[in-house]
Amino acid sequence: MLIVTHEMQFAREIANPVIFMNGAPEDERTRSFPRRVTSNRRADTAHR
């Protein structure tokens, strides 16, 4: 089954695996988004 969503929490809860598809965004914040949402939550929180 394929589900397309912008709801990252929902994707984390139901998906195995999560695949990000993009058109090579230019903005650094956008490029780093997949790395931030798939990283360990504790590690992500520690960097804030």
C-alpha positions as a printed Julia matrix, in Angstrom:
48×3 Matrix{Float64}:
  0.0    0.0    0.0
  1.21   3.51  -0.78
  0.16   6.49   1.32
  1.21  10.05   0.53
  1.0   12.53   3.42
  2.45  15.69   4.88
  1.52  14.48   8.37
  4.9   13.2    9.56
  3.71  11.85  12.91
  1.06   9.79  11.16
  3.65   8.49   8.68
  5.97   7.46  11.52
  3.19   5.56  13.27
  1.94   3.55  10.31
  4.8    3.24   7.84
  7.42   0.6    7.33
  9.52   1.96   5.65
  9.16   5.73   5.19
 10.35   6.97   1.81
 10.9   10.66   1.09
 10.47  11.85  -2.46
 11.43  15.35  -3.43
 12.56  17.55  -6.27
 15.84  18.53  -4.65
 14.7   21.59  -2.68
 17.13  24.47  -2.63
 16.47  25.85   0.83
 18.66  24.3    3.58
 15.73  24.09   5.99
 13.74  22.09   3.45
 16.71  19.86   2.55
 17.34  19.03   6.22
 13.68  18.23   6.99
 13.79  14.47   6.2
 16.89  14.07   8.37
 15.22  15.87  11.28
 11.97  13.92  11.19
 13.62  10.52  10.9
 16.33  11.04  13.5
 16.1    9.82  17.07
 13.7   12.11  18.93
 15.99  12.46  21.95
 18.93  13.44  19.76
 16.73  15.83  17.81
 15.47  17.45  21.02
 19.0   17.81  22.36
 19.99  19.96  19.37
 17.26  22.53  19.92
